[in-house]
Amino acid sequence: MVRNLRLMTHDRTARACSAFMAAAGYVLAACLPSGAAQAQAAPPAQALLQIDDEPGRISTEEVVITDGPYARQVVYFRSNEAPGTLVIHTSERFVYLVQGNNRALRYGIGVGREGFQWSGLVQVSRKAEWPDWRPPPEMIARQPYLPRFMAGGPGNPMGARALYLGSTVFRIHGTNQPETIGSAISSGCFRLANGDIIDLYNRVPVGTKVVVRHAPSL
């Protein structure tokens, strides 16, 4: 009789502890800000990609991102920048073409990997269709198999179009690796799917103001 009573008491105690822990976890989750709760979740698979450049891999002009947050779309966007300005948020993986009236055309992008991200104010200094590619020395040091020069074309990692940013070595360009859109993977340039960079290229003239930001402003 005593043994049965002890077992029943132990069972009730275990159930009570389990209920308490579940309730405590629920309360703790409710107290966390939404950003913190999201931070505990596993990052998107795209953000973890570790892919080197693949010269020679073919990607056509028709390739666009059609689904998900990185698809080209008009969004609500508060900004003091004039219509026609490009605003790049590296942390969000988006470039915004300001339209005015708190609207912008948003494109998903791939950005620089850790140690290669930057911010600043530049202008589009030049435009090119099917640009040539000359990998910088630091890229060749990491990937010594890369060619020192590659003519423009569907197999070129620079993709279908390029917008050159001021006097820097950085560009907004296409890619022959559209699956890397949304990732921090480049050496500081910003990449779009070929169909998206062609659309942006046709909307943006030389002299366009480009604002590069690390984090979204409130």
N, C-alpha and C positions, 0 to 999 in steps of 0.2 A: 504493500500500500504506500509506504514512504517512497519506495523507488519510483512508482508510477507518478506520485505527486511531483517528485523532483524532475522527471522527464517532461511532465506537462508544464511545469514552471519554466524549464529551460526552453521549451518550444515557444511558449508565449513571449519570453524575453527576446529570443532570436527574431520572432516576427515583429516585435515592437522596434527593435534596433534597425531592422531592414526598412520599416516604414519611416522611421526617423531620418535615416540616411537619404532615402528617396526624397522626402520632403525638404531636407536641408539642401540637397542638390538642386531641387526646383527653385527654392528661394534664392540660392546663390546665382543661378543662371538668370533669374529675373532681375537681380541687382546689377548684373554686368551690363555696361552699355552695349548697344547692338554691335558696334565695331569690335569690341573685345570678344563677344560671342562668335563673330565671324572669324576673328583671328585664330580661334582655337580649331576651326575646321581645316581640313587638309586643303592646300592651295590647288587651284586648277591644274590639271595635268600639263597644260600648255606652259605654265609658268616654270615648270621644272625641266623643260627640254634642254638637252645638251647635244646640240647638233652643229657640226662644223659646216663650212661652206661647201657646196657641191657644184663646182664649175662643170658645165656640160649637161646638167640635168635640165630637161626641157619644161618650160611653163609658158603657155600661150597668153596672148593679149586678153582672152576671154575669161581668164580665171578671176573670180571675185569671191568675196566672203558673203554668202547669202543668208546665213542663219546666225542667231545668237547676238551677243552684244557688240561683236566686232564687225557686223554687217553695216554697210554705209546707210546712214539714215539722218533725217532732220530731227534735232533734239532741242529741248529747252536749254538755253545757255546764257546766263547773265554775264555780261562783260562790258567794260568801258571802251574796248577796242573798236575801231571803226570797221564797218563791213568790208570784207575782203581780206582782213587780217587772218593769218594762220596762228593758232594757239596750240602748242603741243604740251600735253600733260604726260610726262614719262611714267609717273606712278599709275596712271589710269590706263595707259596703253591706247591713247586716243589722240588724234589731231583734229582740231575743230576749225572749219572755215566759217568765220563769223558772217552771218547774214543780216544782222540787225533785228530789231524788235524782239530781243531776247531769244533769238533762234540761231542755230548753227548747223552746218552739215558736218556730221561726225564720221570719221573713218577709223577703223581699227588698225593699229600699227604694231610692229615689233621695234623694240628700243635697245639701247646699249646695255650690255651685261654689267654687273657690278664692277666698279672701277673705270667704266667707260661712259657713264652717264654725265650729262652736263646741262647747264641752263644758261640762258642769256637772251639777248636781243640781236637779231640779224635780219638780213634781207635776202630774197631770192636774187642771186647775182647772175645766174645762167640757167638755161634749160637745155635738156638734150633728150632726143629720142634714141632708144636702144644704145645707151652710153657704153663706152669702153670701160674696162675695169683694170685698175692698177692697185693691187693689194698693198697697203702700207707696210713698212718694215716690221712693225710690232705684230701684225697679223701673220706675216710670213714666218716670224720667229715661233709663233704658236702652231702654225700649220705649214711646215716647210715644203709640203708637196704642192702647194698652190702655185699656179703660173704667175710669172712676174708681170704679164700683160695678157689680157683677153679682150678680143674685139667684141663689140656689142652684138646681141642676138638672143634668141629664145633660151639658150643655155647659159647665159651670163648671169651671175648672181646679182648684178645691178638691176636686172629686170627691164621692163619695157620703156620706162621714162625715168628722168632724174631732175630734181630741183636742187641746184647747188646753193649752199647757204653761206653768203658773204665770202670772206677770204679763208674760211675754215676748210678742213678736209672732209667735212660732214655734208651729207645730202639727205634729202627725202627721195626715196627711189623705190622701184619695184623689187620683185624677188622671184627666184625660181623655186622657193621653198614656202609656199603659201601657208603651210601648216604651222609655221613659226610666228604667224601674226598673233599678238597677245603675249609674246614672250620677251624676256630680256636676254638677247642673244647676240646682238651685233657689237661692232667696235665703236659705236657712238652714232652711227647713222640711224635713220628712221625708215623702216621698210613697210610697204603696203603690197597687197596682192596686185598683180599686173593690171587687172581691169579697174581697180580702184585708183592706182597712181595715174593711169591714163585719164580717168575722169577728173582728178584733181589737177593734173597738168593742164588740161584744157580750160580750167577755171581760173588759174593763177598766172598772172603776168610777171615778167622780170621786174624787180623793185618791190614786190610784195613784202610787207612787214611780217616777220616770223618771231613769235614769242615762245621760248622754250622754258617750261617750268618743271621742277622736280615733283611738286605736290600740288593738288588742287587748292585754290584759294577759296576762303569762306566768303 
